[in-house]
Amino acid sequence: MSGHSISAAEKDQMIQSLQTHRVNTLVALRRIEKAFALIGSPDLTEPMTAAWSYYVNHHGLLTELRALTKNYPFSSECLEEAKRRVYSDPQSNRSWNFCWLVLSKMKKDQLIPHYANYQAALPTMWGGSVPTAEGVTRLSAAFVAEWNWAVDNMLRHWEQPPTQ
């Protein structure tokens, strides 16, 4: 354990906080994930995996992405498509971290530009009128810039990919 130790009580408390979803931010989940990595105990994998899945599937990830994208709120459709693609990807078992897989899938599959363009072209974005091609291009670019910044900001929490 390279000089780092955590008591059995602290370990149990962390597991309990994961199982009861008291820990529900990316930063807090990463803090526990790093502590568990130092321990290296196989009984920690399931609670951590379940906590990441809960975070993504119960709007924790979307909430945090939208907190980072105040000017152009992050697309829930983009997030849902990334989740769907991770679930259908046979390579998704390469990581226990569903959040990292989803964020990485958005980048790898170029989902952000696709959904930015889709959303920018919606008449609801233009007060019900049909937007011009130039307007869609400009709005889409603004979505892409802010959404990519938010996803990159979240991915920076991993110094290296959490893969097996």
N, C-alpha and C positions, 0 to 999 in steps of 0.2 A: 504493500500500500504506500510505498515511497514516503514514509514519515507522516502522512496525513491519516488521522483516525477520526472515526465518528462512533459515538456510543450506540449500543443497541437501542437505547431509548430514543436517541435522535433519529436513527434510521426508521424505527417504527413510527415516529411522529411524522416524518416526511412521507412515508407510505400512506399513512392515514390522511394526510392533507391532500395527497393525490387522489385517493379513492373517494374522498368527500368533496372534491373539486373546489377546495378552499384556495388552491393555487390555480390561478386562471389567467396568467399573463405570460407572454413569451419569455420575458426576463426571469420571472420566478420559476418557470418550468425549466429553463436552461440552468439556473442556479442548482436546482435539485439534480438535474441530469449530470452536471459536472461533478457534484458530490458523489453520486452513485457510480460514476465512471472511476473515481478514485478507489471505491470499495471493490468494484468488480465482482459483485455477487450475483449469480444467476437469478435469484429470487426477486431482483429489482427490475428485471426486464419487463415483466407483464404489467406491473402498476405504472411504469413510465410510459409504455406503449399505449395503454388504455387512457392515460392522462392526455397524451398528445392527440389521440383520436377524439376525445371528448372536447378538447380545446378547439379543434378544427370543425367538428360536426355540430357543436352547440354555439356557434357564432362568436367564439372568442377571437379566432383569427380574423374574421371579417370585421369585428368591432375594432380591433387594433389597426387593421389596414385602413379603415375609414377614419380613425383618429389621426392617421398620418397623411390622409388625402382630403383635407378639409375643403380645398378649392374645387376638387373634382372627385367626389366620393367613389371609392373603389367599387367596381362592378361585382355584384353578387353572382351574376351569370358566369363571369370569368372564373371566379373561385369554384363554383359548382362544376364547371367543365373540367377544371384541373383535378378536382376530387374524383370525378367520373373516370378521367384518364388514368389516374393513379390506381384506382380500383381495378381497372381492366388491363393494366400493364403487368405482364408476368415478371418484370424486373423489380416491381415495387417491394418485393420481399427482401431487397438488398438493404433496407433500412427499417428500424423499429420506429423511426420518427416520421409520423404522418404529416406533420406540419412542414418539415423540411422537404419531404417528397412533393407535397402540393406546391410549395413556393418554387421549387426547382423545376417542376413540370410547367408552370406558367412561363418561366424563362425559356426552357429548352424547346417547348412546342410553340413559342411565339404567340401565346394566347392573348397577351396584353394588347399588341397592335390590332389583332382581330376584333377583340371586344371593344376597344377604344373606337375603332371605326364604326362598328355596329351601333354603339351607343350615341356617337356623335351624329349619326345620320337619322336618328329617331326624331320625328316631328315634335314630340313632347319636349325635346331639348331646345326647341326653337319656338316655344309658345304656340305649338299646334300648326305652324306653317312648314312648308317643305323647304329644307335648307339648300343653300347653293353648294356646289361641289367645293368651292374655295372655303366656305364656312365649315363644312364637314372636315376638310383637310386640316384647317387651323385648330378646330376644337379637338379632333382626334389626336393631334400632336401634343396638345396640352394634357389630355388624358394620359397618353403614353409617357410623357415626361414625369408626371406626378406619380402614376402607378408604378412605373419602373423604379423610381426613387424609393418608394415605400417598400416594395418587395426586396430591393437590394439592401435597404436599411435593415430589414428583418433577417435576411440571409447572412448579414455580417455577424450575427450572434454565434455563428458556427465557424470556428477557426479552420476546421476541416469537415468534410461531409460526414454525417453520422451513418456510415455504412459498415456492413459486416464484412 
